[in-house]
């Protein structure tokens, strides 16, 4: 089975084609194609509430490329999801309709809860019965999910994101709301809480921390890496730290969000599983198609651990 996922974010748009390898207890998603295009829709939307004509032109060109790749790879199923920027823009829905009519590509503009649910599918296999606070920082919003004994018990989306903070369109009231939510819901009886970080910025911070694979990153280490990055100019971040230009300017605002949420939650360590919305979309598509074909899902269950084993 071949599947394709498109994540239309506020800072960039990601496209991936994967083949699904079913190997008994493991389901492996083997990456065949990956494209990350730096189209910052959030810049338009957070400043004018609309996607500009120039961005629309680029966006449609990109969607045509993705449609062609989907056809060339003979993908069995695909899903295109748009998040904060398109759902907040006044012309986002109109653009989605134009793309479907002109290109034949269906775009789902999803809300924060749906976004969190899809990402949840990708990270659930990394969790034990301990307490976790999942922090997903995007360009336009931050999704928080609280887990206890392997189950998600609370979820909330906040209009605080890296691009929004960078361009000073974040609201102090929303920051206060996010802090109150964390302090209220992360309770002492849950014990020590470990943060789970997803998003391109935390992946880059983890890489810069130079930790051994699968090792937890401490809050102190994250702060140290952030201070190191701050000492570099944008140009030096690009050429010395090997960041994409659209990562170099947002990584510090994103760091602030991860750090503050961890401090509010009393979380001293973070796990960075290197998965995100596109991976959740892949799992959703796999389950949908498997259900349609009446495939038994027992092979997704590790009987010894009682949890799902998924490899991307």
HUWOVEN-V943444 format. One record per pair of residues at least 24 apart in sequence whose C-alpha atoms are under 10 Angstrom apart, sorted by the first residue. I is the first residue (numbers start at 1). J is the second residue. If there is no record, write none. Layout:
I_J / I_J
//
This chain:
1_29 / 1_74 / 1_75 / 1_76 / 1_77 / 1_286 / 1_289 / 1_290 / 2_29 / 2_30 / 2_31 / 2_32 / 2_70 / 2_73 / 2_74 / 2_75 / 2_76 / 2_77 / 2_78 / 2_282 / 2_285 / 2_286 / 3_29 / 3_31 / 3_32 / 3_70 / 3_73 / 3_74 / 3_75 / 3_76 / 3_77 / 3_78 / 3_79 / 3_281 / 3_282 / 3_283 / 3_285 / 3_286 / 3_289 / 4_31 / 4_32 / 4_33 / 4_34 / 4_66 / 4_69 / 4_70 / 4_73 / 4_74 / 4_75 / 4_76 / 4_77 / 4_78 / 4_79 / 4_80 / 4_278 / 4_279 / 4_281 / 4_282 / 4_285 / 5_34 / 5_66 / 5_70 / 5_77 / 5_78 / 5_79 / 5_80 / 5_81 / 5_277 / 5_278 / 5_279 / 5_280 / 5_281 / 5_282 / 5_283 / 5_285 / 6_34 / 6_35 / 6_36 / 6_63 / 6_66 / 6_78 / 6_79 / 6_80 / 6_81 / 6_82 / 6_107 / 6_277 / 6_278 / 6_279 / 6_281 / 6_282 / 7_36 / 7_79 / 7_80 / 7_81 / 7_82 / 7_83 / 7_107 / 7_108 / 7_276 / 7_277 / 7_278 / 7_279 / 7_281 / 8_37 / 8_39 / 8_40 / 8_41 / 8_59 / 8_80 / 8_81 / 8_82 / 8_83 / 8_84 / 8_85 / 8_86 / 8_107 / 8_108 / 8_109 / 8_277 / 8_278 / 9_38 / 9_39 / 9_40 / 9_41 / 9_42 / 9_81 / 9_82 / 9_83 / 9_84 / 9_85 / 9_86 / 9_138 / 9_139 / 9_140 / 9_141 / 9_277 / 10_38 / 10_39 / 10_40 / 10_41 / 10_42 / 10_43 / 10_44 / 10_45 / 10_46 / 10_82 / 10_83 / 10_84 / 10_85 / 10_86 / 10_138 / 10_139 / 10_140 / 10_141 / 10_161 / 10_162 / 10_163 / 10_164 / 11_37 / 11_38 / 11_39 / 11_40 / 11_41 / 11_42 / 11_43 / 11_84 / 11_85 / 11_138 / 11_139 / 11_140 / 11_161 / 11_162 / 11_163 / 11_164 / 11_200 / 11_246 / 11_247 / 11_250 / 12_36 / 12_37 / 12_38 / 12_39 / 12_40 / 12_41 / 12_42 / 12_138 / 12_139 / 12_200 / 12_246 / 12_247 / 13_37 / 13_38 / 13_39 / 13_40 / 13_41 / 13_59 / 13_62 / 13_81 / 13_82 / 14_38 / 14_39 / 14_66 / 14_80 / 14_277 / 14_278 / 15_63 / 15_66 / 15_69 / 15_70 / 15_80 / 15_278 / 16_66 / 16_69 / 16_70 / 16_78 / 16_278 / 16_279 / 16_282 / 17_66 / 17_69 / 17_70 / 17_73 / 17_75 / 17_78 / 17_278 / 17_282 / 18_73 / 18_75 / 18_279 / 18_282 / 18_312 / 19_73 / 19_75 / 19_76 / 19_282 / 20_282 / 20_283 / 20_286 / 20_312 / 21_311 / 22_299 / 22_300 / 23_299 / 23_300 / 24_297 / 24_298 / 24_299 / 24_300 / 24_301 / 24_302 / 25_297 / 25_298 / 25_299 / 25_300 / 25_301 / 25_302 / 25_303 / 25_308 / 25_309 / 25_310 / 26_299 / 26_300 / 26_301 / 26_302 / 26_308 / 26_309 / 26_310 / 26_311 / 27_283 / 27_286 / 27_299 / 27_300 / 27_308 / 27_309 / 27_310 / 27_311 / 27_312 / 28_309 / 28_310 / 28_311 / 28_312 / 29_279 / 29_282 / 29_283 / 29_286 / 29_310 / 29_311 / 29_312 / 30_311 / 30_312 / 31_312 / 32_73 / 33_69 / 33_73 / 35_66 / 37_62 / 37_246 / 38_244 / 38_245 / 38_246 / 38_247 / 39_246 / 40_85 / 40_139 / 40_163 / 40_246 / 41_84 / 41_85 / 41_86 / 41_89 / 41_139 / 41_140 / 41_163 / 42_84 / 42_85 / 42_86 / 42_88 / 42_89 / 42_139 / 42_140 / 42_161 / 42_162 / 42_163 / 42_164 / 42_167 / 43_85 / 43_139 / 43_140 / 43_163 / 43_164 / 43_166 / 43_167 / 43_169 / 44_85 / 44_89 / 45_84 / 45_85 / 45_86 / 45_87 / 45_88 / 45_89 / 45_90 / 45_91 / 45_92 / 45_140 / 45_164 / 46_84 / 46_85 / 46_88 / 46_89 / 46_140 / 46_163 / 46_164 / 46_167 / 46_168 / 46_169 / 46_170 / 47_164 / 47_167 / 47_168 / 47_169 / 48_89 / 48_90 / 49_85 / 49_86 / 49_88 / 49_89 / 49_90 / 49_91 / 49_92 / 50_85 / 50_86 / 50_88 / 50_89 / 50_90 / 50_91 / 50_92 / 51_85 / 51_86 / 51_88 / 51_89 / 51_90 / 51_91 / 51_92 / 51_95 / 52_91 / 56_91 / 56_92 / 56_95 / 56_99 / 59_95 / 59_99 / 60_95 / 60_96 / 60_98 / 60_99 / 60_102 / 60_103 / 61_99 / 61_103 / 63_99 / 63_100 / 63_103 / 63_104 / 63_105 / 63_107 / 64_99 / 64_102 / 64_103 / 64_104 / 64_105 / 65_103 / 66_105 / 67_103 / 67_104 / 67_105 / 68_103 / 76_285 / 76_286 / 76_289 / 77_282 / 77_285 / 77_286 / 77_288 / 77_289 / 78_105 / 78_106 / 78_281 / 78_282 / 78_285 / 78_286 / 79_105 / 79_106 / 79_107 / 79_108 / 79_278 / 79_281 / 79_282 / 79_284 / 79_285 / 80_105 / 80_106 / 80_107 / 80_108 / 80_109 / 80_110 / 80_278 / 80_281 / 81_106 / 81_107 / 81_108 / 81_109 / 81_110 / 81_111 / 81_114 / 81_115 / 81_277 / 81_278 / 81_281 / 82_107 / 82_108 / 82_109 / 82_110 / 82_111 / 82_115 / 83_108 / 83_109 / 83_110 / 83_111 / 83_112 / 83_114 / 83_115 / 83_138 / 83_139 / 83_140 / 83_141 / 83_277 / 84_109 / 84_110 / 84_111 / 84_112 / 84_115 / 84_138 / 84_139 / 84_140 / 84_141 / 84_142 / 84_159 / 84_161 / 85_109 / 85_139 / 85_140 / 85_141 / 85_164 / 86_110 / 86_140 / 87_111 / 87_112 / 88_140 / 111_157 / 112_141 / 112_142 / 112_143 / 112_144 / 112_155 / 112_156 / 112_157 / 112_158 / 112_159 / 113_143 / 113_144 / 113_145 / 113_155 / 113_156 / 113_157 / 114_157 / 115_143 / 115_157 / 115_276 / 115_277 / 115_280 / 115_281 / 116_142 / 116_143 / 116_144 / 116_145 / 116_155 / 116_156 / 116_157 / 116_276 / 116_277 / 116_280 / 117_143 / 117_145 / 117_152 / 117_155 / 117_277 / 117_280 / 117_281 / 117_284 / 118_276 / 118_277 / 118_278 / 118_279 / 118_280 / 118_281 / 118_282 / 118_283 / 118_284 / 119_143 / 119_145 / 119_198 / 119_275 / 119_276 / 119_277 / 119_278 / 119_279 / 119_280 / 119_281 / 119_283 / 119_284 / 120_145 / 120_152 / 120_275 / 120_276 / 120_277 / 120_279 / 120_280 / 121_276 / 121_277 / 121_279 / 121_280 / 121_281 / 121_282 / 121_283 / 121_284 / 121_308 / 121_310 / 122_273 / 122_274 / 122_275 / 122_276 / 122_277 / 122_278 / 122_279 / 122_280 / 122_281 / 122_282 / 122_283 / 122_284 / 122_310 / 122_311 / 122_312 / 123_196 / 123_197 / 123_198 / 123_272 / 123_273 / 123_274 / 123_275 / 123_276 / 123_277 / 123_279 / 123_280 / 123_308 / 123_310 / 124_150 / 124_151 / 124_152 / 124_307 / 124_308 / 124_309 / 124_310 / 125_150 / 125_273 / 125_307 / 125_308 / 125_309 / 125_310 / 125_311 / 126_150 / 126_196 / 126_271 / 126_272 / 126_273 / 126_307 / 126_308 / 126_309 / 126_310 / 127_151 / 127_196 / 127_271 / 127_307 / 127_308 / 128_305 / 128_306 / 128_307 / 129_307 / 130_190 / 130_191 / 130_192 / 130_193 / 130_194 / 131_186 / 131_190 / 131_191 / 131_192 / 131_193 / 131_194 / 131_195 / 132_186 / 132_190 / 132_191 / 132_192 / 132_193 / 132_194 / 132_195 / 132_196 / 132_265 / 132_267 / 132_270 / 132_271 / 133_182 / 133_186 / 133_193 / 133_194 / 133_195 / 133_196 / 133_197 / 133_261 / 133_262 / 133_265 / 133_267 / 133_270 / 134_194 / 134_195 / 134_196 / 134_197 / 134_198 / 134_261 / 134_262 / 134_270 / 134_271 / 134_272 / 135_195 / 135_196 / 135_197 / 135_198 / 135_199 / 135_202 / 135_257 / 135_258 / 135_261 / 135_262 / 135_270 / 136_161 / 136_196 / 136_197 / 136_198 / 136_199 / 136_200 / 136_201 / 136_202 / 136_254 / 136_257 / 136_258 / 136_276 / 136_277 / 137_161 / 137_162 / 137_197 / 137_198 / 137_199 / 137_200 / 137_201 / 137_202 / 137_254 / 137_255 / 137_257 / 137_258 / 138_162 / 138_163 / 138_164 / 138_198 / 138_199 / 138_200 / 138_201 / 138_254 / 139_163 / 139_164 / 139_165 / 139_166 / 139_199 / 139_200 / 139_201 / 139_250 / 139_253 / 139_254 / 140_164 / 140_165 / 140_169 / 140_170 / 141_165 / 141_170 / 142_178 / 142_199 / 142_254 / 142_257 / 142_258 / 143_198 / 144_178 / 144_181 / 144_182 / 144_196 / 144_197 / 144_261 / 145_182 / 145_195 / 145_196 / 146_182 / 146_185 / 146_186 / 146_193 / 146_195 / 146_196 / 147_186 / 147_190 / 147_193 / 147_194 / 148_186 / 148_190 / 148_191 / 148_193 / 149_190 / 150_307 / 153_185 / 154_181 / 154_185 / 154_186 / 155_181 / 155_185 / 156_181 / 156_182 / 160_253 / 160_254 / 160_257 / 161_250 / 161_253 / 161_254 / 161_257 / 162_201 / 162_247 / 162_249 / 162_250 / 162_251 / 162_252 / 162_253 / 162_254 / 162_255 / 162_256 / 162_257 / 163_246 / 163_247 / 163_249 / 163_250 / 163_251 / 163_253 / 163_254 / 164_250 / 164_253 / 164_254 / 165_250 / 165_252 / 165_253 / 165_254 / 165_256 / 165_257 / 166_249 / 166_250 / 166_251 / 166_252 / 166_253 / 166_254 / 167_250 / 167_253 / 175_257 / 175_260 / 175_261 / 178_260 / 178_261 / 178_264 / 179_260 / 179_261 / 179_263 / 179_264 / 179_265 / 180_264 / 181_264 / 181_265 / 182_261 / 182_262 / 182_263 / 182_264 / 182_265 / 182_266 / 183_261 / 183_263 / 183_264 / 183_265 / 183_266 / 184_264 / 184_265 / 185_265 / 186_264 / 186_265 / 186_266 / 186_267 / 187_265 / 187_266 / 188_265 / 188_266 / 192_265 / 192_266 / 192_267 / 192_268 / 192_269 / 193_262 / 193_265 / 193_266 / 193_267 / 193_268 / 193_269 / 193_270 / 194_218 / 194_262 / 194_265 / 194_266 / 194_267 / 194_268 / 194_269 / 194_270 / 194_271 / 195_219 / 195_258 / 195_261 / 195_262 / 195_265 / 195_266 / 195_267 / 195_268 / 195_269 / 195_270 / 195_271 / 195_272 / 196_258 / 196_262 / 196_267 / 196_269 / 196_270 / 196_271 / 196_272 / 196_273 / 197_258 / 197_270 / 197_271 / 197_272 / 197_273 / 197_274 / 197_275 / 197_276 / 198_258 / 198_271 / 198_272 / 198_273 / 198_274 / 198_275 / 198_276 / 198_277 / 199_254 / 199_272 / 199_273 / 199_274 / 199_275 / 199_276 / 199_277 / 200_247 / 200_251 / 200_254 / 200_274 / 200_275 / 200_276 / 201_247 / 201_248 / 201_250 / 201_251 / 201_252 / 201_253 / 201_254 / 201_255 / 201_258 / 202_251 / 202_254 / 202_255 / 202_258 / 202_270 / 202_271 / 202_272 / 202_273 / 202_274 / 203_272 / 203_273 / 203_274 / 203_275 / 204_241 / 204_242 / 204_243 / 204_247 / 204_251 / 204_274 / 205_229 / 205_251 / 205_252 / 205_254 / 205_255 / 205_272 / 206_270 / 206_271 / 206_272 / 206_274 / 208_241 / 208_242 / 213_272 / 213_273 / 214_271 / 214_272 / 214_273 / 214_274 / 215_269 / 215_270 / 215_271 / 215_272 / 216_268 / 216_269 / 216_270 / 216_271 / 216_272 / 216_273 / 217_268 / 217_269 / 217_270 / 217_271 / 217_272 / 218_267 / 218_268 / 218_269 / 218_270 / 218_271 / 219_258 / 219_259 / 219_260 / 219_262 / 219_263 / 219_266 / 219_267 / 219_268 / 219_269 / 219_270 / 220_259 / 220_268 / 220_269 / 221_268 / 221_269 / 222_255 / 222_256 / 222_258 / 222_259 / 222_269 / 222_270 / 223_255 / 223_256 / 223_258 / 223_259 / 225_252 / 225_255 / 226_251 / 226_252 / 226_253 / 226_254 / 226_255 / 226_256 / 226_259 / 227_252 / 227_255 / 274_312 / 275_312 / 279_312 / 282_312 / 283_310 / 283_312
//
